[in-house]
Amino acid sequence: MSNKKIWLGGTFILIVILGIGLFYFIKNPIRTKATSPNFIFILTDDLDYSLMPFLKNTNALLTDQGTTFTNYFVTSPACCPSRASTIRGQYAHNTGVLENSPGFKTFHRNGEESETIATWLYRDWYQTSLLGKYLNIYPTGAKNTYIPAGWTDWHAFLYSDDGEKTDFYFNYQVNENGKLVQYGSSPNNYSTDVLKQNALTFIEQNAKTNKPFFIYLAPYAPHGPNVPAPRYTDQFLDATYPQKPSFGEADISDKPDIVRANPQKNGTFDAGDANQLFRRRVQSMLAVDEMVKDLVNKLDQAGELQNTYIILTSDNGFHMGEHQLPSGKMLPYEEDIRVPFIIRGPGIQAGTQITQMVANIDVAPTIAELAGTHASNFVDGRSFANLLNPSGQQVEWRKALLIELGYTEIKTPIIAFRAIRTEKFIYIEYENGELEFYDLVNDPYELNNNASALDAKTLTSLHTWLEQLRACKAEACRTAESTVPDNLKNLP
């Protein structure tokens, strides 16, 4: 073969390679701080609305400087299902994680970590950091040093070898980028402070580079045992739990078995119990509130504040005495499914509110759109990026959400339910056949279960709609959420 033919052949191959590279670059441009924003996603554990007035830094730096979603919901009121849905953008029936256990083991076994918000961003040149609680029972079913795909920085709490929860305030173990580190009981080992320092270091390191970053920051507060940082143990000792009309509800005869059985099984949860627990929950959140201030200051010092979205929310809510229930979650009532969600960042109008129904399944596709990258086709949620623009808040939006918990094919101590939550009502079907229906316009505290008053046609339509949602995938979910049966449009 002549040198000329070799040269021509080599040139052709080079052109092909360059062409492929150019096509990839056009489709996947290198993200830089000049073209893409940073994200700090703070996911607290069991935060409810009652704690928000005590978070002065959060209110001043996030609420007053950003927008609050007044109707943000978790589609499953339990830690692991909610977190799995958050990072995948899917309803729990599609992640396969409908309970806290086996939790991570199921998520990992199903290979779902190959496609999450972390992998989407990582492929588009983001530096990604997870700090704190990942999924319940992590790393059972994998090595203790296991790090999921997509994360360039990993500091995750480890559950014990038998999968039982450990205390993640003091005396806990962390997988720090493949190295197991044990933390003790000294004040400087308080987990929220440790996570904060790791986040500050990550910001400082990446501010010196040209790559954007994403921090998934998951402190354990205010989850039980609600341990405050030692410096806050004497704060808000006079705080009292703000009781709703549903607190200690006198007549719960219209509630399902799981609710009626609780007072008999667990005893009365009274105002004194609620106040004592509430104070601990408030105190445990004060280090998180301090963390928000320090993160904002660090971003400002690094010149990154104006190019960073900061989000604070929770994996689920928390009830304390409503409907005679003891403290807890995992029920479809408002206290458990409707949680705070605040965001500040580029282009967001300060001090505003958004009332559309958004959910944890929307977080990942929204971050992906704001980052200029693409979510996977399997996503059930929808991006609410347009809602962040005041001119876009009138866009057509969902009419309903699916709320779900518990496997229907496996008998467990957790009663399974599926529910439709709309702007006006919630309809709930329990695994044992019990039903609940609440008119949220006239009965926002869910005192009167009107399921027995609904006619057969209405019940059939509600059940059919719920069946569509509980089996939906991707675009079919968005269609079902937006398509209200004709005879339900004026309900209640």
Helices and strands as residue ranges (DSSP letters): H 3-27, E 38-44, G 49-54, H 56-58, I 59-63, E 67-69, E 72-73, H 79-88, H 92-95, H 104-109, G 112-114, H 117-123, E 127-132, E 153-157, E 173-176, E 179-182, G 187-189, H 191-207, E 213-218, G 230-232, H 257-266, H 271-301, G 305-307, E 308-314, H 334-337, E 341-344, E 352-354, E 358-359, G 360-362, H 363-371, G 385-388, G 390-392, E 400-405, E 417-422, E 425-430, E 435-439, G 451-453, H 456-470, H 475-482, G 486-488
